[in-house]
Amino acid sequence: MSAKICYYEVLGVERQADSATIKKAYRGLALKYHPDRNPGDTEAEIRFKEAAEAYEVLSDPEKRRLYDQYGHDGLSQAGFSGGFQDFGDIFSAFGNIFQDFFGGSDSSGQTRPRRGRDLIYEIVIEFTEAFTGVERELKIPREENCSACDGSGSQSRRRSTCQQCGGSGQIYQGRGFIRMANTCPICRGAGSIIVDPCDNCNGQGRLKRVRTLSVKIPAGVDTGTRLRLSCEGEDGHNGGASGDLLVAVIVRHHEYFSREHNHVLLERKIDLITAALGAEIEVPTVTGEIRTLTIPAGAQNGKLVRLPGLGFKNLTGGGAGDLIISLIVTTPVNLTERQEELLLEFADLEFRKTGDTPLSRLAKKARRKLKRVLACFI
């Protein structure tokens, strides 16, 4: 271990730097002091190894914690000797970084296990199904490993060394001291090729299949909700884990109901008399049940009345939302003469009670009309 060097100073980062910043700094130094760019330069070789040592510590959360708290002594007591003896050790440890930077496969040329792709499937459900929950059968097209060759692409599971790259999986190109490693076009970075292609998959190792799954969609989902089904995505490569299936939910609009967070919204028309005197009316719920709603006397247009607990369930737990009814007070039309008389009489009473208000002109008109009506009986 290079006991006197400060790993943060070597990489040129602050102590609070995140992992992405540390990785970016190391990649920059690795390129600057790479042995292919600095052949025979002892100083560059030292800097290259120091940067690798610093990255090995600071990229590991536990090693970084020990270093931050106890310094080099803490790492030594934990059994970390530190340092790299040669370039091969560095390329073996951090080959993925050089692969990202230079392109092609890693320095070992080996085909590593790769996780399968995640798949996204959109499903459209009804508003009522989102409220109660529903179980659906899905048919998912995906790539699966060939069962005949276990995904190897070879009937006998045998492969031979690629003659193009000599088994390295890489083809080096460039001039001078800079060499760029590219993936071998013959073996595609595997370092070997199939001897006897599988008849079932034509040597591809994978086949397109349609998988049928039964998916339970819980009550309370909304448009934009994504349900994750682990390992139901595409099969992994070379023994890698399968990807996941993400079911993206889309909820259709309802003719009468709408949603705000976990609350269900419903508009209900009431007449002027009900709004003024109050009453009990019946309202539907999302499930089709009928509930009694108490309208308070003097209810105004747009007033909200709640029926607690009749809204959507909370996906993360806790109580359900409410059913919120917005009252729409309707104005009577096509009045009979008697209805007009009664309304005018009501307006007159309002005028007598409140004085000169915006109703005063209507009230005066009412008094004049009442006098004419009464005159008919004198």
Secondary structure by P-SEA (a helix, b strand, c coil): ccccccccccccccccccaaaaaaaaaaaaaacccccccccaaaaaaaaaaaaaaaaaacaaaaaaaacccaaaaaaaccccccccaaaaaaacaaaaaaacccccccccccbbbcbbbbbbbbbccccccccbbbbbbbbbbbcccccccccccccccccccccccccbbbbbcccbbbbccccccccccccccccccccccccbbbbbbbbbbbbcccccccbbbbbcccccccccccbbbbbbbbbbbbbbccccccccbbbbbbbbccccccbbbbbbbcccccbbbbbbbccccccbbbbbbcccccccccccbbbbbbbbbbbbbbccccaaaaaaaaaaaaaaaaacccccaaaaaaaaaaaaaaaaaaac
